[in-house]
Amino acid sequence: MTKTLFQIISEVMNISIEKISDSSGPDSIPAWDSFNMFVLLAEIEKEFNVNFSLEETLQIKTVGDFRKKSGVV
């Protein structure tokens, strides 16, 4: 599942999957802006059949946060 998550991030952020880790976020991925964050949220919700609350969304700062909030192992 982690590979699927990284693949989604790679596609949305237009970055090589090899450059993605749990610590990746807006500081290390230049395309991680508010619009792409919204697209990423929608794609992850659809793929993993989860729904993020507004509070959860505001707490997501890294790829690792997405893994924790979505239950992706």
C-alpha positions as a printed NumPy array, in Angstrom:
array([[  0.   ,   0.   ,   0.   ],
       [  2.871,   2.352,   0.684],
       [  4.011,   1.906,  -2.911],
       [  0.539,   2.916,  -4.107],
       [  0.588,   5.983,  -1.872],
       [  4.033,   6.987,  -3.126],
       [  2.884,   6.435,  -6.719],
       [ -0.092,   8.772,  -6.2  ],
       [  2.167,  11.419,  -4.666],
       [  4.635,  10.988,  -7.523],
       [  1.925,  11.53 , -10.126],
       [  0.211,  14.475,  -8.421],
       [  3.434,  16.258,  -7.5  ],
       [  5.237,  15.321, -10.733],
       [  8.265,  13.991,  -8.834],
       [ 10.228,  10.765,  -9.094],
       [  8.954,   8.11 ,  -6.701],
       [ 12.555,   7.544,  -5.539],
       [ 12.618,  11.077,  -4.12 ],
       [  9.625,  10.445,  -1.835],
       [  9.942,   9.398,   1.803],
       [  7.84 ,   9.708,   4.94 ],
       [  9.578,  12.998,   5.727],
       [  8.79 ,  14.52 ,   2.309],
       [  6.529,  17.558,   2.365],
       [  6.209,  21.134,   1.122],
       [  9.813,  21.889,   2.095],
       [ 11.236,  19.116,  -0.073],
       [  8.648,  18.882,  -2.867],
       [  8.395,  22.189,  -4.761],
       [  5.016,  21.309,  -6.326],
       [  3.427,  20.739,  -2.885],
       [  1.2  ,  23.806,  -2.879],
       [ -2.38 ,  24.267,  -1.69 ],
       [ -3.893,  23.186,  -5.004],
       [ -1.824,  20.001,  -5.296],
       [ -2.505,  19.245,  -1.634],
       [ -6.231,  19.328,  -2.438],
       [ -5.712,  17.044,  -5.459],
       [ -3.572,  14.706,  -3.363],
       [ -6.218,  14.516,  -0.639],
       [ -8.905,  13.65 ,  -3.181],
       [ -6.788,  10.972,  -4.867],
       [ -5.807,   9.332,  -1.567],
       [ -9.395,   9.389,  -0.299],
       [-10.568,   7.759,  -3.516],
       [ -7.813,   5.133,  -3.696],
       [ -7.917,   4.06 ,  -0.049],
       [-11.617,   4.697,   0.604],
       [-10.959,   7.103,   3.493],
       [-12.274,  10.552,   4.329],
       [-10.138,  13.187,   5.986],
       [-11.806,  15.654,   8.326],
       [-10.849,  19.311,   8.158],
       [ -8.903,  18.896,  11.401],
       [ -6.964,  15.924,   9.993],
       [ -6.273,  17.797,   6.77 ],
       [ -4.795,  20.73 ,   8.682],
       [ -2.504,  18.356,  10.591],
       [ -1.029,  16.748,   7.464],
       [  2.41 ,  18.215,   6.824],
       [  4.35 ,  15.239,   5.39 ],
       [  3.922,  11.996,   3.49 ],
       [  4.245,  10.186,   6.826],
       [  1.26 ,  12.143,   8.129],
       [ -0.776,  10.895,   5.153],
       [  0.252,   7.323,   5.986],
       [ -0.779,   7.703,   9.63 ],
       [ -4.098,   9.461,   8.936],
       [ -5.134,   7.093,   6.134],
       [ -3.983,   3.879,   7.82 ],
       [ -1.665,   3.004,   4.929],
       [  1.048,   0.611,   6.023]])
